[in-house]
Amino acid sequence: MNHDAATAPLSGLRVLDLTRYVSGPYCTMLLSDAGAEVIKIEPKGGEISRYLEPFMSLDDGEVMSTYFLRFNRGKRSVELDIKSDAERPKLIELIRSADVLAENFRPGVMESLGLGWEELHEINPQLIYASISGFGHSAGEWRDRPAFNLVAEAMAGAVSAMPLNGGRPRANGLPFGDSVTSLHTQSGILMAIVRRGKTGLGSRVDVAMYDSMVSINEWSLAVQSGTGDELEIGREVHPWFAPYGLFEAQDGWLAICVATDPHWQAMCRAAGWGDLAADSRVTEGMNRASNFTELVQPRLEAWLSGQSVDEAVSALASEGVPVAPLQRAGDLLRCPQAESRDMLVDVLIADTGSIRLAGNPVRVEPRTTSHASGYASPGADNEAVFEGLKREVSVL
């Protein structure tokens, strides 16, 4: 199911995937895309994400969870009860053969199975053990509490009061608490691989969803710490730049980001605002933000009312203004830019259908591989995986 090319960046790397839901499976899928052999260890019947809505119907009438399909392409599947003493030898056999073990249980679960970091390191000194949890494995009041993405985002201040929503907080929508944590975990795994190349030993990678959200909320922290002001997320008028935000044209919305004074001059050229280009009240960013409502907004709204989104985007982009149409998922699935960057991948589901998913954004040139593809049913690779381990041992 993985790449044929021996030159894939992570070719030859074996990853044991004990993860479920989003944060862990997304991380291991990205490793699979890069050529790693990812063996998904699932309980009898498959991990819980296989049964979560929404579902898509295949041509043969079977239904599949799109929740599961999002994060599990290109992985092999082994059904194994990790709590069973009878099946423990098989699990130990897999651990001895692996380069990476990834899990996103609550702290203490692996230790309760006799598979904490010390035990894993003894079984396989070269193993990289990556754990994802809500609040990390170090001692702390929140260590043992459960978490999903919104819990981590809220605790880390990444969900703020929205001025345009009557001051009521609003969730981000996209699961940043999961996906960003996946990226940080992938980064930690790759760091540990580099260090293993120097020391010959594996490492423990401990990533908390809360920590990841604190990390990407750095702008709010810097503003609060440095100025004492609270950064308001969702303001219509940016506190320092203008126009910078979402604006409405004849047939839809677009994002305009005038972040510098040269950008402002470029926008004035595109819109034909010779007078504003020379007006000292709006030639500098802070002044533009202060005078946006009075001087800039009426002119901008009047200009956009006579432009389609495509026309406005073309006019602004041709002058060098950062601009883009506001696209929805349906637009994105047909976006020529996404197509040109191989960011839309059609993944086969058995022999009866396919699903179009977001691709892997990391391009390692020369690019010798495509995205991993296909999905294994629960336990589909049990026999092949363990027969392969026997052959590996016999060669040794």
FIMAR-155053 format. One record per residue (C-alpha): residue in three letters; x, y, z. Coordinates in steps of 0.05 Angstrom, whole numbers, padded with zeros to 5 digits, always signed. Layout:
N
ALAXYZ/...
//
This chain:
396
MET+00000+00000+00000/ASN+00060+00045+00008/HIS+00110+00074-00041/ASP+00152+00031-00087/ALA+00208+00081-00092/ALA+00267+00063-00048/THR+00285+00137-00047/ALA+00222+00159-00011/PRO+00244+00203+00047/LEU+00221+00153+00101/SER+00228+00089+00061/GLY+00248+00032+00106/LEU+00219+00064+00169/ARG+00168+00021+00206/VAL+00116+00057+00249/LEU+00069+00022+00297/ASP+00006+00063+00301/LEU-00035+00054+00364/THR-00072+00119+00354/ARG-00145+00136+00342/TYR-00190+00196+00326/VAL-00150+00253+00295/SER-00085+00278+00326/GLY-00048+00211+00323/PRO-00075+00183+00258/TYR-00062+00248+00220/CYS+00011+00247+00243/THR+00022+00175+00223/MET-00013+00186+00156/LEU+00036+00241+00139/LEU+00093+00192+00155/SER+00059+00141+00109/ASP+00055+00193+00054/ALA+00131+00202+00061/GLY+00143+00128+00050/ALA+00141+00098+00120/GLU+00109+00030+00131/VAL+00053+00046+00180/ILE+00022-00014+00215/LYS-00043+00006+00248/ILE-00055-00037+00309/GLU-00130-00041+00320/PRO-00177-00077+00369/LYS-00223-00130+00343/GLY-00269-00099+00292/GLY-00225-00038+00282/GLU-00212+00028+00318/ILE-00270+00073+00338/SER-00260+00122+00281/ARG-00285+00070+00232/TYR-00354+00078+00262/LEU-00360+00154+00268/GLU-00404+00197+00223/PRO-00410+00223+00171/PHE-00411+00162+00125/MET-00405+00157+00050/SER-00439+00104+00007/LEU-00397+00062-00041/ASP-00422+00034-00107/ASP-00433-00035-00077/GLY-00477-00007-00022/GLU-00424-00010+00032/VAL-00415+00051+00076/MET-00349+00079+00101/SER-00335+00132+00154/THR-00306+00195+00123/TYR-00279+00210+00192/PHE-00235+00147+00186/LEU-00218+00157+00113/ARG-00190+00227+00126/PHE-00130+00202+00165/ASN-00115+00129+00149/ARG-00095+00123+00077/GLY-00036+00079+00061/LYS-00034+00042+00127/ARG-00032-00033+00140/SER-00081-00061+00191/VAL-00066-00112+00245/GLU-00120-00133+00295/LEU-00088-00144+00362/ASP-00114-00139+00433/ILE-00058-00101+00467/LYS-00090-00117+00535/SER-00087-00192+00524/ASP-00032-00232+00557/ALA-00041-00285+00502/GLU-00027-00235+00447/ARG+00028-00197+00483/PRO+00084-00238+00449/LYS+00060-00214+00381/LEU+00059-00142+00405/ILE+00129-00149+00433/GLU+00151-00179+00367/LEU+00124-00118+00330/ILE+00156-00070+00379/ARG+00224-00103+00369/SER+00218-00093+00294/ALA+00194-00021+00295/ASP+00229+00046+00289/VAL+00172+00087+00317/LEU+00112+00073+00363/ALA+00058+00126+00365/GLU-00001+00128+00412/ASN-00051+00179+00438/PHE-00079+00146+00500/ARG-00086+00184+00565/PRO-00023+00186+00608/GLY-00015+00122+00648/VAL-00049+00075+00599/MET+00015+00048+00568/GLU+00046+00042+00637/SER-00014+00001+00660/LEU+00001-00047+00603/GLY+00073-00053+00623/LEU+00093-00013+00561/GLY+00116+00053+00589/TRP+00178+00088+00562/GLU+00226+00048+00606/GLU+00197-00019+00585/LEU+00194+00000+00512/HIS+00266+00025+00514/GLU+00288-00042+00544/ILE+00250-00082+00491/ASN+00278-00040+00434/PRO+00333+00011+00453/GLN+00328+00044+00384/LEU+00252+00054+00387/ILE+00225+00124+00383/TYR+00163+00128+00427/ALA+00116+00186+00409/SER+00057+00200+00455/ILE+00003+00251+00444/SER-00043+00272+00501/GLY-00085+00331+00523/PHE-00039+00360+00575/GLY+00026+00320+00571/HIS+00058+00265+00611/SER+00096+00307+00662/ALA+00068+00317+00731/GLY+00013+00370+00734/GLU-00058+00382+00757/TRP-00087+00371+00687/ARG-00043+00311+00667/ASP-00097+00258+00674/ARG-00156+00296+00646/PRO-00186+00277+00578/ALA-00183+00327+00521/PHE-00207+00338+00451/ASN-00185+00394+00405/LEU-00234+00447+00431/VAL-00213+00433+00503/ALA-00140+00447+00486/GLU-00157+00508+00444/ALA-00201+00539+00499/MET-00150+00525+00554/ALA-00094+00555+00513/GLY-00132+00620+00497/ALA-00138+00602+00423/VAL-00214+00613+00427/SER-00227+00686+00442/ALA-00287+00732+00446/MET-00309+00754+00377/PRO-00329+00828+00374/LEU-00374+00815+00314/ASN-00409+00759+00351/GLY-00434+00803+00408/GLY-00372+00786+00448/ARG-00392+00713+00452/PRO-00334+00663+00442/ARG-00338+00619+00381/ALA-00301+00555+00366/ASN-00251+00557+00308/GLY-00288+00502+00272/LEU-00228+00466+00242/PRO-00194+00419+00292/PHE-00130+00459+00302/GLY-00119+00428+00370/ASP-00113+00361+00335/SER-00079+00378+00269/VAL-00026+00425+00296/THR-00009+00375+00350/SER+00000+00323+00294/LEU+00050+00368+00259/HIS+00088+00381+00323/THR+00090+00306+00337/GLN+00115+00291+00267/SER+00169+00343+00277/GLY+00189+00311+00343/ILE+00193+00242+00311/LEU+00238+00267+00255/MET+00282+00303+00306/ALA+00288+00237+00345/ILE+00306+00200+00281/VAL+00363+00249+00268/ARG+00387+00242+00340/ARG+00384+00166+00336/GLY+00430+00171+00276/LYS+00481+00204+00321/THR+00471+00164+00385/GLY+00442+00098+00362/LEU+00387+00104+00414/GLY+00313+00119+00412/SER+00279+00177+00446/ARG+00214+00194+00481/VAL+00171+00246+00444/ASP+00119+00276+00490/VAL+00071+00325+00456/ALA+00010+00356+00490/MET-00049+00387+00451/TYR-00050+00443+00502/ASP+00024+00458+00491/SER+00014+00459+00416/MET-00042+00509+00422/VAL-00002+00553+00470/SER+00054+00552+00418/ILE+00011+00577+00360/ASN-00023+00628+00404/GLU+00043+00664+00409/TRP+00017+00729+00378/SER-00034+00740+00433/LEU+00018+00723+00486/ALA+00069+00772+00457/VAL+00018+00829+00452/GLN-00008+00817+00523/SER+00062+00810+00553/GLY+00093+00867+00514/THR+00038+00919+00515/GLY-00013+00896+00567/ASP-00067+00896+00513/GLU-00111+00836+00494/LEU-00110+00818+00421/GLU-00181+00815+00395/ILE-00191+00758+00346/GLY-00243+00770+00293/ARG-00241+00846+00290/GLU-00267+00875+00225/VAL-00213+00928+00226/HIS-00143+00904+00240/PRO-00110+00944+00296/TRP-00047+00960+00256/PHE-00060+00946+00182/ALA-00116+00966+00135/PRO-00151+00944+00094/TYR-00136+00874+00121/GLY-00193+00825+00125/LEU-00252+00796+00088/PHE-00292+00842+00042/GLU-00354+00832-00001/ALA-00355+00841-00077/GLN-00415+00833-00125/ASP-00418+00757-00123/GLY-00379+00735-00062/TRP-00324+00751-00013/LEU-00249+00759-00018/ALA-00190+00767+00029/ILE-00148+00831+00021/CYS-00084+00839+00061/VAL-00053+00908+00056/ALA+00002+00897+00107/THR+00053+00949+00083/ASP+00052+01019+00056/PRO+00075+00995-00013/HIS+00016+00947-00013/TRP-00029+01008-00001/GLN+00001+01045-00059/ALA-00010+00984-00103/MET-00082+00980-00081/CYS-00093+01053-00097/ARG-00066+01041-00167/ALA-00112+00980-00177/ALA-00174+01018-00154/GLY-00156+01085-00185/TRP-00151+01122-00119/GLY-00099+01174-00136/ASP-00125+01221-00082/LEU-00120+01169-00027/ALA-00050+01149-00049/ALA-00027+01219-00032/ASP-00071+01231+00030/SER-00025+01234+00091/ARG-00082+01210+00135/VAL-00079+01140+00104/THR-00010+01133+00073/GLU+00017+01098+00135/GLY-00010+01034+00166/MET-00029+01058+00235/ASN-00063+01119+00207/ARG-00100+01076+00156/ALA-00125+01032+00212/SER-00148+01092+00253/ASN-00182+01125+00195/PHE-00206+01062+00159/THR-00280+01069+00176/GLU-00284+01142+00156/LEU-00238+01147+00096/VAL-00222+01078+00067/GLN-00282+01034+00079/PRO-00333+01075+00039/ARG-00286+01078-00021/LEU-00269+01004-00016/GLU-00342+00983-00011/ALA-00361+01027-00070/TRP-00305+00999-00113/LEU-00321+00926-00095/SER-00395+00936-00109/GLY-00377+00945-00182/GLN-00330+00885-00184/SER-00340+00810-00186/VAL-00294+00770-00140/ASP-00252+00748-00200/GLU-00246+00818-00227/ALA-00225+00847-00159/VAL-00176+00792-00146/SER-00145+00799-00216/ALA-00140+00875-00210/LEU-00107+00873-00141/ALA-00062+00814-00155/SER-00036+00846-00219/GLU-00010+00904-00177/GLY+00021+00859-00124/VAL-00032+00864-00070/PRO-00039+00799-00029/VAL-00110+00777-00045/ALA-00151+00714-00055/PRO-00223+00693-00064/LEU-00259+00665-00003/GLN-00269+00592-00023/ARG-00313+00539+00008/ALA-00297+00464+00007/GLY-00335+00454-00058/ASP-00292+00508-00091/LEU-00229+00479-00062/LEU-00243+00410-00090/ARG-00240+00442-00160/CYS-00186+00493-00146/PRO-00134+00496-00202/GLN-00080+00519-00153/ALA-00093+00458-00108/GLU-00091+00414-00170/SER-00025+00443-00194/ARG+00006+00431-00125/ASP-00019+00359-00120/MET-00059+00380-00059/LEU-00120+00340-00080/VAL-00111+00265-00079/ASP-00163+00214-00102/VAL-00155+00153-00056/LEU-00184+00086-00076/ILE-00232+00052-00027/ALA-00229-00023-00042/ASP-00252-00032-00114/THR-00317+00005-00109/GLY-00302+00078-00101/SER-00255+00134-00083/ILE-00253+00196-00041/ARG-00218+00262-00056/LEU-00177+00285+00003/ALA-00127+00339+00021/GLY-00057+00321+00000/ASN+00009+00325+00038/PRO+00037+00396+00034/VAL+00110+00375+00045/ARG+00148+00369-00020/VAL+00218+00339-00015/GLU+00253+00348-00082/PRO+00270+00311-00124/ARG+00200+00285-00113/THR+00201+00210-00124/THR+00136+00189-00091/SER+00062+00205-00092/HIS+00014+00201-00034/ALA+00002+00135+00000/SER-00063+00104-00022/GLY-00115+00053-00005/TYR-00147+00029+00059/ALA-00142-00038+00095/SER-00201-00070+00129/PRO-00191-00087+00203/GLY-00138-00142+00210/ALA-00127-00148+00135/ASP-00052-00151+00143/ASN-00045-00196+00204/GLU-00019-00256+00166/ALA+00027-00217+00120/VAL+00057-00175+00175/PHE+00073-00232+00222/GLU+00098-00277+00166/GLY+00143-00219+00145/LEU+00170-00214+00216/LYS+00188-00288+00215/ARG+00227-00278+00151/GLU+00263-00219+00180/VAL+00283-00259+00241/SER+00306-00318+00198/VAL+00351-00272+00157/LEU+00383-00246+00222/
//
